[in-house]
Every structure is written in C-alpha cells, then in structure tokens.
Amino acid sequence: MRKLTLLASVAVSLLLAGCAKEQKETLSVIPVPLSADLQKGAFQLNDQTKLWIDAPQEDKTRLADYIAGSPFQLDAALEEVVDNVVILQQVDRLPDITSSEGYVLEVTPKQVKIRAASGAGLFYGVQTFLQMVNEKKELPVGTVTDEPRFAYRGMMLDPCRHFIPVENVKKQLDVLSLFKINTFHWHLTDDQGWRIEIKKYPKLTEIGSKRIDGEGTEYGGFYTQEEIKDIVAYAAERFITVIPELETPGHELAAISAYPELSCKGQPTTPRIIWGVEDIVMCPGKEDMFKFLEDVVEEMVPLFPGTYFHIGGDECPKSSWKNCPACQARIKAEGLKTDKNHTAEERLQSYVIQRMEKMLAKHGKKIIGWDEILEGGLSPEATVMSWRGEAGGIASALQDHDAIMTPGGNGMYLDTFQGDSKIEPVSIGGYTLLEKVYSYNPVPDTLVTLGKDKHIKGVQANHWSEYMYNTDIMEYRMYPRMLAVSEIAWTPLDKKDYKDFERRINNAYVRLDGHDVNYHIPQP
C-alpha cells in the first residue's frame, strides 16, 4: 500500500516538475543549497565516465570507497582528464565560503567538478551530486555554491529502552549522511538498560543490560567495545562524529542494579521495566560513585575521538539526597547553600556536573548536558542541550555558553504521532506533523536582538525508544521528519520553503527506498 501511494505521489510530482521545467530548471535536493544557478544543457553519466580525486590520501581513499558503493560505480582515472569525468578537488579555500564543510559544484556538458576546502566539504558536494542525477543519469548544467547554516547537525538514538542492533545503527548512519547530518548522539545508559561494555565493571552488562519485562520475558542487549569502535569508524567514513552519553547522576538504575552501592541506600534493585523518571539515583555523597564514573570514562573516552562527551544531567529527583547523611555531609563540606534561586540539593547536582567536567577535561573532552545542568549554576565550559523548550538554550547563550536546540515542543522529539493515532503504531503521545518540524527555527529572535545568536551551535532531533518496539517502527517515526531537520540544520532561513520541500521530498523517497527505509507517508 505504501508503494502504491508513493508511486501516485511521485507521478504527480514528476508531472508538475515537467511543467515547471519549461519555465525554470529546479533542483530536487535536500537540504536545499545556499545557491544554485542552473542553465540549459546537461552532463551525461555513462559507462566511460571517470572519477578523478585530487585530495590528501586519507580523504581520497574515503571518498573513492564511498563512491564505489554508490549507484554510480565510476572507474578511477589513471591520470587527470577533463572530458566525461567527475572531479573532486580539495583546495585551500573557496571564495565566499566561510565553512570548511562548504563546497562548489560546477556542471558543464563535459565534466562535473566539486571543489571544497576539506574532505567533509567534498563529501557533501558528492551528496548533492548524487541527488541531482535523474533517471536518465543526467545532471543539469550550472553551479551550486553551498555551506551549512550550523556546524552541529545532530540526531540522537536511544537503544536503552529498546535495543538497536549494530547493522541498523549503520543503516541510519548511511541515511543521515545522504542529507548532511554530521553528529550522531548515542544515548548508551539509562534506567532500563546499560548498553556499553565496560571491562572493569562486567556486571554492568551481565546484570544492567537485561530486564524482565511485564510479560515475564527477558529483554537485553549491549554493544561490545569492538562493536563501538566499528560503528564510530563507520560514522567517520561518512564524516559523522559520534557523541556518547553517560547519564549522571540520575537515569542510572541499570548501573545501580549491577552495583547497588552507587545509590544512597545501597539496596538491591533491578533495571526499571516501566518508562518515566526513577527516584533511585546515584549518591554524590560517596566518593566511590566518582571513582566508578572516572573508571567508566577512562574506558569510554578512547572509543570516541570527538570533542564532546554528553553527561546527561536531566530528570534527577533529589528526594534521596535530602535524607542521605553522606549527601548532606557533602553539601556541608562543599558549602552548598540554599538561596532564592536554588536548593542545596540543586547545588549538589551542579557539583556533580562540575566534577564530571574536570574529569573529562583531563581527557581533552568538553561536556554537553541536558538543560537541567543550568540548575545550581552552569559549569564553566559546558554546552547546554535545550530540550524543555528554548529557555535553557537562551539562558545558556545569555551566560556566553554554547547551546544546541532540541526542544520537544517545537517538533524536535520524533517519538510522537505524525498521523491519526487510531491507525498509527502506539507512541508516547503528542502529534507532530512534518510541516511543524520543518517550520522550526533554532535561533530565537531574543538572541538575535541581543547579539548572542552566535552561541546557538546547531540543532538536533531526538528519537526516544520507549514505544519503538522494533527498528521498523523506529524508522517510521524518524522519516521523513528527519529530512526536515536536515534542512533546518543546513539551509539558510530565507531559503527555506515548505511547499518546495514537499516537491523535493519525492526525490528523497527514492533514496530512502534504496536503503529499504520504512518511512511514513502522510495520510490524505
């Protein structure tokens, strides 16, 4: 049924595109480029078309391997040629391009030439090139000049509530790279499951990775360190940085199940089998808790070479701390006092975040945390991920801290319904149409007026998996809404046009079909 609906949609789109083509050549690329000057004529790909890459060896190999796996398996030229060739050329700089991820793509009847100042820029130029090729293997003559609006263009996956196998994680990385997403935020620990192997603490996966669901069946899964390395390398080949998340000090019942002494009372427990917020949290009054986190960090850091490390910090009830002698002793020893803005326990949470920041700084990492890390005072170098609306991002920017916008109420939580709840798979609730996602602007006018908009580093969509019982449902929630996020993240605000996005998305559906993605098709 999905395919029949899609074929009808594509047929109408092609008919309309054919009418429009008589007036003006248009691109069907997502995200839409900064500028495209198209003319009459075309470059024809054929069996004799060659590939020439002029770039440092690492990028040259990476790009050649990627193109070899694309639908157009171009043979490498043995020497530089100018006719019937696709050229990728890395240069020192490009006029009028400020981002290292920018590129210029020039098409003539004789050649396609992509120039960029980095391997990433060449890669994104290749993505535009691949989307421009029509069913006749033709590209329109013209010049595309392009660069991203934001440096951080992210997506978060949650394998804690429902596990996501390695092969499907790689599948999502493949698809994300098509649409110029460059950051994969991996939520690896939570109350319902610990998903990363830590060799010093084997019970984390022996006990913490498994739960007995309501039906009495065991549910589990985790990634070995070798699997983590494999996925991180796979992402890097597609110019995607993986950011791990280690939740602290809340959302850690799975770890506490394995090592009960991490909590205030130290009582035996099991990973949480329902969703929501757990009252049992880690105990910052105990120095052993920080030793545990330091040991975990020391094993995790070598697996993730990126700059950032996400430390969670959200939804941490403080009730156990109020009644914990060790926590109260810590509060007294550190001089953490209640004032008109914050309780002493909120100050204690800030103390935890600041210690995590120092711990990770020794490894050359910067921390990101959910916007609750603002409570009790913001750590010196922290980046805030604003999820409870935009207030956290605004507050962070006003303190001259960087922020990443990911507000659920503005469409950046993609675990909601996008069609009639009577016939859609069950979800956590909410109703977020593709148009609502597309309409989001991550930079509040307030920050523009105050000259603080430079602190908004990007945007991210989050995929919480409470009701994503399998990867088909997960993809059904993600796509095509994730494509709207890619355009929010890449395209200048004044170039966005939802009606034109609806036209271009039919070309994107062909790409999703090529990767066997179970995407949602809007209902009449």
PADREN-420449 format. One record per residue: residue in one letter; x, z, y of N, C-alpha, C in turn. Coordinates in steps of 0.05 Angstrom, whole numbers, plus 5000, padded with zeros to 4 digits. Layout:
BEGIN
AXZYXZYXZY/...
***
This chain:
BEGIN
M501750004976500050005000501750005025/R503950165024505750175047506949905053/K507749755032509049495036507049295047/L504449295038502549115049502049165078/T501749415085501349485114503749395130/L506149435119508549355134508649055137/L508048905116508148615118506248505140/A503848625141501948545161503048605189/S504248845192505348925217507648745226/V509448685207511648505213510748225221/A508648125206507647855212506547845241/V505048045249504048045277506348065296/S508348235289510648265307512248005310/L512647865288514147615289512547405305/L509947395302508247205317508547255347/L508347515355508647585383511447535393/A513347595376516147545384516647245388/G515447085371515746795374514646695400/C512346805408511146735434512946825457/A514047065454515747165475518347015477/K519346915455521946775455521846525472/E519546405475519446165492519946235521/Q519346485528519846575555522546695559/K523446865540525947005544526947105517/E529647075512530847185488530747485490/T530047625468529947915468531448015443/L532448265446533748395423531748575409/S532148605383530448795368532249005356/V533849135374535849325366534949605373/I535549795356535050085361537750235355/P538650385375537550435402538150195420/V536350155440536649925458539249955474/P540849745477543449765491543149805521/L545349875533545549915562544749655576/S545849425568545049175580545448955559/A543848745561544048515544543348265560/D545348085563544947835577544947605556/L542547525548542247325526541647045538/Q542746845524542446575533541446405509/K540946145515540145965493542545905475/G541945855450544045795431544446025412/A546045975391546346175370549046135356/F550046355345552346355327551246365298/Q552146185281551146165254553146285234/L552246495220553846605199553546435174/N555746385159555646235135557846335115/D558046205093559946295072562846265081/Q563346105102566046065111566746255135/T564846405144565446585167567446795159/K569546825176571647015170571447265187/L572847475179573047725194575947775202/W576347835228578947895238578848165252/I580448355244580348625257583048685269/D583148735294585548805309585249095319/A586149285302585749565307587849725292/P588249975299590050145283589250145254/Q591150185236590750145207588450315196/E588250565205586150745194583350635200/D582950555226580350445234579950175222/K582150015220581849755208580849765179/T582049945164581249975136578350075134/R577750275151575050395151572950185157/L573450025178571449815186571249595166/A573549515155573549295135571949375110/D572349625101570949725078567949745084/Y567249825108564449855115563049585115/I564249385128563049125130562948995102/A564849055085564848945058562349045043/G561349285050559049395037556449325051/S556549165072554149085087552948835074/P550648745084549548495072551248255077/F553148265096554848035102557648095094/Q558348005070561048065059562947855069/L563947895093565747705106568547725094/D569747505088572547495079574447535102/A576447705098578447755119580147505123/A580547435148582347205155585247295150/L586847115140589647165135591247155161/E590247015181591447015207589246985228/E589947035253587947035274586846755277/V584146745278582746485281580746525304/V579746295315577846315337575146185331/D575046025310572545885303571246015278/N568546035279567046145256568146415247/V568346595265569646855259568247085274/V568347315261567447565274569947725279/I570547785305572947915313572348205322/L573748395312573648675322576348735334/Q576248805360578848845374578749115389/Q580649285382580949545396582849505420/V581849585443583349545468583749825481/D585449825502586050085516583650185531/R582250005544579850085560578149835564/L575649895572573749675578572749725607/P572649515623571549545650568649645649/D567949825667565149925670564150075646/I565950155627565150315604566650585606/T565250805607566551065611566851215584/S565251155565565351295539567151155519/S568651315504570351195483568651075461/E566051145460564251025439562950775449/G563550685473562350435483563650195472/Y562349965476563349715466562249475482/V563449245479562448995490562248795467/L559948675463559548485441558948215454/E560648025449560247755461559847555439/V557647395441556947195421557046915435/T558646745423558646455431557946295406/P557446035409556845875385559145875365/K561645945374563945935356564746205344/Q564046425358565046685348563346915358/V563647135343562647395353565047575357/K565247695381567547865388566548135397/I567448345384566748615392569348755401/R569248855426571549005437570749285443/A572549475437572049755443574649905445/A574550145457576950305461577450505439/S575750485418576150675395574950545370/G575650655347574350575322571350625323/A570550845334567750905336566250695352/G567450615375566150405391565850145376/L567950065361567749825345565549855323/F565350095311563350145291560550115303/Y560050215327557450195339556849905347/G558949765355558549485361557749325336/V558949405313558249285287555249335281/Q554349585286551549645281549649465297/T550349425322548649245339548748965328/F551148875321551548605309549748575285/L549848775266548248745242545248735247/Q544348885268541548885274540648625289/M542648495301541948245316541648005298/V542848015274542747785256539847755246/N538747505249536047455239536047355211/E533647285201533347205173534746935168/K535446785189536946535185539946585188/K540746835189543546905193544646795220/E542946815240543746725267543846965286/L545646955306545547145328545246985354/P543647085373543346945399545946965415/V546546755429548946745447548446945470/G550447085478550247265501552247495500/T551947685518553747915520552148175520/V552848355503551748625502553848815511/T553248975532555049185541553649445537/D555049635524553549865514555350115513/E554150345518555350605514553150815512/P553751045500551651245496551051415521/R548651505522547951695544549151965539/F549052055513550052325506552352305486/A554252485488556452495468555552625442/Y553552805443552552935419549852825412/R549652685389547252565380546752655351/G545052865348545153005323542553015307/M542953085281540753135263541553365245/M539753555240540253785223538553755197/L539853815174538553825149538754105138/D536554205125536454475114536154455084/P538254485069538054495039537554765028/C537054975045536755245035533955295024/R531955195038529155235027528655055004/H529454795007529354604984531954444984/F533254444961535954334959535854034962/I537953924974538253634978540753544963/P540453384942542753304925544853144942/V547253144932549453004945548752714951/E547652574931547152294935545152244957/N543252424961541252384982542452465009/V544152655010545552715036547052475045/K548552345026549952095033548151875042/K545851855029543851655037542951695066/Q542551945074541751995101543951925121/L546451985113548751915130548951615134/D548351465112548351175114546351085135/V543951195134541751105151542251195180/L543151445184543751545210545851385225/S547851295210549951135222548950865232/L546850755220545750505229544750525257/F543850765265542550805290544150975309/K546750995304548751105322548451415326/I547351555306547551845306550351925297/N551552115311554352175306554952465297/T552752625294553252905286551152985265/F552253105244550553205222550953505221/H548853645228548853945228547754035201/W549354175185548654245158548154545156/H545554615152544654895151545054995122/L547355135117548255185090547555465079/T546655645096545955915087543456005100/D541756155084539256265094538256465074/D535956585081534656785064533956685036/Q533156425035532156315010534256194992/G536756175002538856054985541456024999/W543656094985546356054995547355804982/R548255604997548655334986551555234986/I553555404992556255314993558055494976/E559755374959561455534942563555674959/I563855944955565956104967567456234944/K569856154939571256234915571856534914/K572356654938572956944938570457114932/Y568056994936565557144931563756974913/P564456974887562956794868560056864865/K559257114870556457194867554657054888/L555856944909554156804929552756574917/T554056434898552756214884551656294857/E552856484844551856584818549056714822/I548756864844546257004849544856904873/G546256864895545056794921543956514922/S544756334904543856054906541256014890/K540256234876537956204859535756394867/R533256304864530956484869528856424848/I527156624843524856584825522456534842/D521456284843519156224859516656344848/G514456324864511956444857510856374830/E511556134821510556044795512156164772/G514256314778515956434758518256264749/T518656034762520855854755523255904773/E525555864761528055904777528555644793/Y529255684818529955464836532755514847/G534455314847537055354858538655104863/G541155134869542854914875544854984896/F547254884895549254924915551354694914/Y552954684935555054474937557754604931/T559254494913561954584908563654504932/Q565954624935567754554957568654264955/E569054164930569753884927567553704936/E565053774930562853614940562653614970/I563153844982563153875011565253685023/K567653695012569853515022569053225020/D567753154997566952874993564852785014/I562952955019560852885039562052875067/V563753065074565053055101566652805104/A568152725084569752475085567952235087/Y565752235072563852015073562651985101/A561952215113560852205140562952095160/A565452185157567552095175568051795174/E567651685151567951395148565751245165/R563651385171561451275187561451405215/F563651525222564051635249561951855255/I561352005234559452235237561052495232/T560852685251562152945248560153135235/V561053285215559353485202559953755213/I557853895223558054165233556654355213/P558154545202556854725183555454955198/E553455065186552155305197552355535177/L553455755186553556005172551856205188/E549556275178547756445193548856735196/T548856835220549657115225548057215249/P547257475249547357665227544757675212/G542657525220540157505206540057275187/H537757225174537357005156539556995134/E540257235124542457235103541657405079/L539057405072538257555049539457455023/A539957195021541257084997544057204993/A545557225015548157355013547957645007/I546057785019545558065014544658114986/S543257924974542457954946544857954928/A546857794935549357784919551058034924/Y551158124949552758344957551158534975/P549558714962547658884977548959054999/E551559114995552959285015553159165042/L552558905044552558765071550358855089/S548258975077545959065093546259355101/C544559455118544659735127544259935105/K542159895088541460085067542960025041/G543959785037545459725013543859714988/Q541259674990539559684966539359414953/P539159404926538859154912536458994921/T536758734922534458564930534858284918/T533158104924533357824914532957634938/P533857384934533257184956530357164961/R529657124986526857114995525456874982/I522956914973521456704960519156594977/I518756715001516856605020518356535045/W516956385062518256295087517956515108/G518856465132518556665153521056815158/V520857035173523157195183523457445166/E525857495156526457715139527557955155/D526458195149527358435164530058545154/I530758485129533358585119535558395129/V537358495145539458335157542158465152/M544258335160546958445157547358685175/C549258855168549759105182552359095199/P552059045225554559035241555859305246/G554559525236555859785238558159805217/K558059635197560059645175562259445180/E564759535180566959355183567159155160/D566159245136566259065113564658815117/M562558825134561058585140562758375154/F564358465173566058285188568358175170/K569258345151571358255133570158035115/F567658075106566357865090566157605105/L565157615130564857375146567557235151/E569557395156572257285161573257135136/D572857255113573657125088572156865083/V569556865088567856625085568756405104/V569256485129570156295150572756165142/E574656335131577256225123577056015101/E574956035084574655825064573055585074/M571255635094569655415104571155235124/V572755365141573955215163575554965153/P577254995132578754755123577054525113/L574554585106572754375096571554205118/F571554315142570154185164572054145188/P573253915191575353885212574253845240/G571653845244570653815271571154045290/T570454015315571054225335569154465332/Y566654405326564554615327563954745300/F563054995302562155145278559655295287/H557455255273554855375281554655655267/I554055855283553956135273551056245273/G549056075276546356165274545556345298/G544956595292544356785313541456815319/D539756675305536856675311535256865294/E532956945303530957085288532157315272/C533557495286534757725273533357985282/P531358085265530058335272532058565275/K531558735294533558955300532559225289/S530259225275529059485267530959645249/S532259515231534059665213536459785228/W537359645249539559745265538859995280/K536360015289535460255304535660505287/N535260475261535160705243537660735226/C539760575232542260575216544360735230/P545360955218547461115231549960955237/A550660775220553160615225552760435249/C550360305251549860125274549760285300/Q548560525299548360685323551160795331/A552760845311555560925317557160695330/R556660455320557960225332557060185361/I554460215366553360185393554760385412/K555060635402556260845418559160785423/A560560715402563460665404564160435423/E562360225423562859995440561660015468/G560260235472559060275499556760085505/L555260015484553059825487550559975496/K549659935520547460085531544959915537/T542660045534540159915541539959905572/D539059675582538559645611535859505614/K535259425639532659295644532359025631/N534658905623534558635612534858635581/H536358825570536958815542537059095530/T536159115504536459365489539359385479/A539959625471542659675459543059505434/E540859475419541059315394541459015400/E540258915422540758645430543658615439/R544758815452547558815459549358815434/L548358945413549858945387549858665375/Q547758525377547758245367549758085383/S549858115409551857975425554658045417/Y555058305410557658395400558458245375/V556458205356557058055332557857765338/I556357635356556857355363559657335376/Q560357525393562957515406565257545386/R564757715367566857745346567057495329/M564857365324564857115309566356905325/E565856905351567256705369570256745368/K571156995369574057045368575156975341/M573657045320574456985293574956685289/L573056525299573256235296575256105315/A575656235338577656125357580456135345/K580956325328583556335314584056095297/H581855965289582055725273581655475289/G581655505316581355275333578455175336/K576455335329573655255329572155375353/K570255225363568355315383565655365369/I564255565379561655635366559255515380/I557355445363554655375372552755585360/G550755665376548755845365545955785375/W543955855360541155825370540755995395/D538755935411538556045438538256345439/E537756485416537756775416540456895422/I542656735420545256855427545456915456/L543556825473543456905501542657195504/E541157305485540257575487542557765484/G542857945503545058135502547558035516/G547457785527549757675541551157455524/L551757245538552857005524555857025520/S556756955496559656955491561056755509/P563656805515565056655536565056355532/E565456255508565755965504563455845487/A561255985484559155895466557555665477/T556655485459554755275466552055355454/V549955335470547355415462545755185452/M544455225429542555025418539755125424/S538354985442535855085453533554985436/W532255165421530155085402527455205410/R527355425424524755545432523955445459/G523655185461523155065487525854995501/E525754935527528154855541529455085557/A528155315557529055545574531955625566/G532555635540535255705532537355515541/G536755265540538655065550539055075580/I536955125594537055155623538655395630/A538055625617539555875623542555845617/S543155705595545955665588547355495609/A546055275617547355095638547655245664/L545755415671546055565696548355755696/Q549155835671551556005668554055835664/D553855575668556055385664557055375635/H555155405617555655365589554255105580/D555454975560554254735549551854805532/A550054605530547654645514546854385500/I545554415477544454195462541454245460/M539954045468537054085469535754005442/T534154185431532854135405530154285404/P528554275426526154435427523954335408/G522954515391520954435372518354345385/G517554475407515054405420515154135434/N517554035438517953775452518353545432/G517853605406518053395386520653375371/M522453565375525053555361525053695334/Y522853815326522553915299520953715283/L522153585264520853365249519753455222/D518953705221517653805196514653835200/T513553715222510753725228509253485218/F506553495219504953265212505353045233/Q505152795223505152565242502752385236/G500952485220498452345214496352545207/D494052455197491752615190492552825169/S492253075175493053295157491453295131/K489153165131487453155107488652975086/I490252785093491452605074494552605073/E495752745092498652765093499552985074/P502052965064503253185049503153445066/V502853675053502653925067505253965084/S504954085108507254135124506954415136/I508954505151508954765163506854785185/G505754555194503754545215504754375238/G503154365259503854205282503153915278/Y503253765300502453485299504153335320/T506053185311507953055329508052755324/L506752605341506752315338509452195346/L509951955336512451815343512751785373/E510551735387510651695416511451955430/K510552185420511352435432514352485429/V515352425405518252455401519752275421/Y518952035422520351835439520351915468/S518252045477517952105506519752325515/Y521052475497522552705506525052625521/N525552765543527952735560529453005558/P531953005547533353255543534453385568/V534353245591535453365616533253445634/P532653705637530553795655531153725684/D529053665699529453595727530753825743/T530254075735531354305748534454295748/L535554215726538454205724539653965740/V538153745741538953525757539053605786/T537053735796536853825824539154015831/L539854185812541954385817544754275811/G544954035801547553915794548754035769/K547154145751548054265727547454095702/D546453855706545653695683548053615666/K550453625676552853555660553253735636/H551953975637552254165615550454095591/I548553915594546953825571548553615556/K549653695534551553515520550153325500/G547553385495546253205476543653315466/V542653185445540053245434540253235403/Q538453395390538553405361535653435351/A535153305328532653345314533153515289/N531353705283531753885261529753835239/H530653845214528953795191529054045173/W527254235179526954475163525354415138/S526254515115525254405089523354585074/E522054775088520154955074518154795058/Y517054575069514954425056515954145048/M518554105048519753855039520553895010/Y518553884992519053954964520853764949/N521053524959522953334947523953144969/T525852974962527152814983525252594993/D523352504977521352314986519752425010/I518852675007517352795028519152845052/M521652925047523552965069523852705086/E524252485072524652225087522052145101/Y519752205089517252135101516852285127/R517852535129517752685154519852575174/M522152495164524352425182524052155196/Y523051965180522951685190520051595193/P519451445215521351335235521951505258/R521051765259521451925282524351965289/M526051965269528951995274530051765290/L528751525288529651295303529051335333/A526751465338526151525366528251715377/V529151905361531252095370533851945377/S534451745360536951595365536851455392/E534451365400534251225426534351425449/I533151665445533351875465536251935470/A537851955448540552045450542451835461/W541851575456543751365464542951215489/T540451155493539650965513539151105541/P540050975562539451085589536451125593/L535751325608532951395612531351165623/D532551015642531050805655530850555638/K532150545614531950325596529950365573/K528950615572527050675550524350555556/D523050455535520350325538519050355510/Y517050525508515850575482514450335471/K513050175487511749945476513749745465/D516049715478518149545467519349665443/F519649925442520550065418518750005394/E516150005398514249935377514849655366/R515549475384516149205375518749205359/R520749335369523449335356523449485329/I521649675326521749835302521249675277/N519849455279519449285255522049185243/N523949115261526549035252527949275238/A527549515249528749755237527549805209/Y525049755206523749795179525149635158/V526049395165527549235145530049375137/R531449505156533849655150533249895132/L531050035138530250265122529450175094/D528149945091527449845065530049785049/G532049685063534549625050535849865038/H535250105048536350355038534250505022/D532050375016529950494999528950765011/V528450765037527551005051524551015049/N523451255043520651295041519551375069/Y519351185087518551255114515551255118/H514651385139511851405146511051155162/I508751035156507650825172505150935187/P505150915213502851035228500250915219/Q498251095217495551005208494050875231/P492150695225490550575246489050785263/
***
